[in-house]
Amino acid sequence: MTTPAKPKKPGQAQRGPESPVTRASRAIKRGRVVALPTETVYGLAVAAHNREAVDRIYELKGRDWNRPLQVLLPKDERLNRWSGPNRAASVLAERFWPGPLTLVVSAWMGVPKFLTREGTVGLRVPRHPVALDLLERAGPLAATSANKSGEQPLTDVAHLEEAFGDSVAVYLDGGHIVGLASTVVDVTGARPRVLREGAIPSDEITTALSRAQFEAQ
């Protein structure tokens, strides 16, 4: 015999299933690891200011503890919450964010030491809509590519689940992703330096900086 459903009380809203991004945001706030798509690769991500959660990513990947994770920022996050005034960083962020550009900047004293290396931190605003949605809900994330250290990045959720299983709380599916890694630019010195060639060619970086310098004169 089927038990009849309880009638809704007057004014009671019907609660639908949570979206994957909502579940991922809840997991992040509980200190769990999530897998998310970006326009370059899949990543593993946790709340940026949660030291225990950050440690879990190192353990999952078998990552060298001396290699800090990058920090993914929401679109409306201000650079000056993470670093001091920097003309080159501002120009490149304005031109290429959201997008596949990681900026290495001098970190404010308030930035957790476990996110820094020699006083610097790597920042990026990804372009993928799923990543941006999660960042808007969960805030800044410490992240790295979703693969075991020394292995190739994984390109779809099925392979991620095989590699990490229940160690990852939520897998956000962005389909098959094969993209170049983000371009990494160090803007801590007198002249910006491209540390890693990636999705944004170095000549585009040079052009953006040269144009801004010309316009400022």
C-alpha positions in Angstrom: 0.0 0.0 0.0 1.4 3.4 -1.0 1.7 6.0 1.8 0.0 9.2 0.6 2.3 12.2 0.4 1.8 14.8 3.1 0.0 17.9 1.8 2.0 21.1 1.7 1.2 23.7 4.3 -0.3 26.9 2.9 2.5 29.1 1.6 5.1 26.3 1.8 7.5 26.5 -1.1 8.4 23.3 -3.1 12.1 22.6 -2.6 13.8 21.2 -5.7 17.1 19.4 -5.9 20.3 21.3 -5.3 22.3 22.3 -8.3 25.8 20.8 -8.6 27.4 24.2 -8.1 25.3 24.7 -4.9 26.5 21.3 -3.6 30.1 22.2 -4.5 29.8 25.5 -2.7 28.5 23.8 0.4 31.3 21.2 0.2 33.9 24.0 -0.1 32.6 25.7 3.0 32.8 22.4 4.9 36.5 22.1 4.0 36.1 19.5 1.3 37.9 19.2 -2.1 35.9 19.8 -5.3 36.8 19.3 -9.0 35.8 22.1 -11.3 36.3 22.9 -15.0 38.2 25.9 -16.2 38.8 27.0 -19.8 42.3 25.4 -19.6 42.1 22.2 -17.5 40.1 20.6 -14.8 41.2 21.7 -11.3 41.0 20.6 -7.7 39.9 23.4 -5.4 39.3 24.2 -1.8 38.6 27.3 0.3 41.7 29.5 -0.1 42.0 30.4 3.6 41.5 26.9 5.0 44.9 25.4 5.8 43.6 21.9 6.4 41.7 21.8 3.2 44.7 23.1 1.2 46.8 20.3 2.8 44.3 17.7 1.5 45.0 18.8 -2.1 48.8 18.3 -1.6 48.1 14.8 -0.2 45.7 13.9 -3.0 48.1 14.9 -5.7 51.3 13.9 -4.1 52.4 17.5 -4.7 55.7 19.0 -3.5 54.9 21.0 -0.4 57.3 23.8 -1.5 55.1 24.5 -4.6 52.2 26.8 -3.6 48.8 26.5 -5.2 47.4 29.4 -7.2 44.4 31.3 -6.0 41.3 31.6 -8.2 39.4 34.8 -7.6 35.8 35.9 -8.3 35.3 38.5 -11.1 34.6 41.2 -8.6 37.5 40.5 -6.3 39.9 43.4 -6.0 43.7 42.9 -6.5 44.4 45.2 -3.6 43.0 42.6 -1.2 45.9 40.4 -2.1 48.7 42.7 -3.2 49.9 46.3 -3.1 49.4 48.8 -6.0 51.0 47.4 -9.1 50.5 49.1 -12.5 51.5 46.1 -14.6 49.2 43.7 -12.7 46.3 46.1 -13.0 46.8 46.5 -16.8 47.1 42.8 -17.4 44.1 41.9 -15.2 42.0 44.5 -16.9 43.0 43.2 -20.3 43.0 39.4 -19.8 40.7 38.6 -16.8 38.6 36.6 -16.8 40.9 34.3 -18.8 43.9 32.0 -18.8 46.4 34.4 -17.2 48.0 33.8 -13.8 49.7 36.8 -12.2 52.4 36.4 -9.7 52.3 39.4 -7.3 53.8 40.5 -4.1 51.5 39.2 -1.3 50.0 41.4 1.4 51.0 40.3 4.9 47.4 39.2 5.5 47.6 36.5 2.7 48.1 33.1 4.4 51.8 32.0 4.2 50.8 28.5 2.9 49.5 30.2 -0.3 52.8 32.1 -0.9 56.3 31.5 -1.9 59.1 34.0 -1.1 56.4 36.6 -0.4 54.5 36.1 -3.7 51.2 34.6 -4.6 49.7 33.5 -7.9 46.3 34.9 -8.8 43.8 34.1 -11.6 40.2 34.8 -12.6 39.1 31.9 -14.8 36.7 32.4 -17.7 34.7 29.2 -17.5 31.1 30.0 -16.4 30.9 27.0 -14.0 34.1 28.1 -12.2 32.9 31.7 -12.1 29.6 30.6 -10.6 31.3 28.6 -7.9 33.7 31.4 -7.1 30.8 33.9 -6.7 29.1 31.5 -4.2 32.2 30.2 -2.3 34.7 33.0 -2.6 38.5 32.7 -3.4 39.7 29.1 -4.0 43.1 27.6 -3.8 43.5 25.4 -6.8 45.7 23.3 -9.0 45.3 21.0 -12.0 43.3 17.8 -11.4 45.9 15.1 -11.8 48.5 13.2 -9.8 51.8 15.2 -9.7 54.0 14.3 -12.6 51.1 13.0 -14.7 49.1 14.6 -17.5 46.0 16.7 -16.6 42.8 14.7 -16.8 40.3 15.8 -19.4 36.9 14.6 -18.3 35.0 13.8 -15.1 35.0 10.0 -15.6 38.8 9.9 -15.5 38.8 12.3 -12.5 36.4 10.0 -10.6 38.7 7.0 -11.4 41.7 8.9 -10.1 40.3 10.5 -6.9 37.1 8.6 -6.0 35.4 9.7 -2.8 38.3 11.9 -1.9 36.7 14.6 -4.0 33.3 15.7 -2.6 31.7 17.1 -5.8 32.7 16.7 -9.5 31.5 19.6 -11.6 31.1 18.3 -15.1 32.3 20.7 -17.9 32.6 18.1 -20.6 35.8 17.2 -22.3 38.5 19.8 -21.7 41.8 20.0 -23.5 43.4 23.4 -23.4 46.7 25.1 -23.0 47.7 25.9 -19.4 47.4 29.5 -18.3 50.2 31.9 -19.1 52.1 32.8 -15.9 53.5 36.4 -15.6 55.6 37.6 -12.7 54.9 41.3 -12.1 56.9 41.6 -8.8 60.0 43.1 -10.4 60.7 46.3 -12.3 59.9 44.5 -15.6 57.2 41.8 -15.9 58.5 38.4 -16.8 56.7 35.5 -18.5 57.4 32.5 -16.3 55.4 30.0 -18.4 54.1 30.3 -21.9 50.5 29.3 -22.1 47.2 30.1 -23.7 48.0 33.8 -24.0 51.0 34.4 -26.2 53.8 36.4 -24.7 53.7 39.0 -27.5 50.1 39.8 -26.4 51.4 40.4 -22.9 54.1 42.7 -24.2 51.7 44.6 -26.5 49.2 45.2 -23.6 51.9 46.6 -21.4 53.5 48.7 -24.1 50.1 50.2 -25.1 49.3 51.1 -21.5 52.7 52.7 -21.0 52.2 54.8 -24.2 48.7 55.9 -23.1 50.0 56.9 -19.7 52.6 59.3 -21.3 
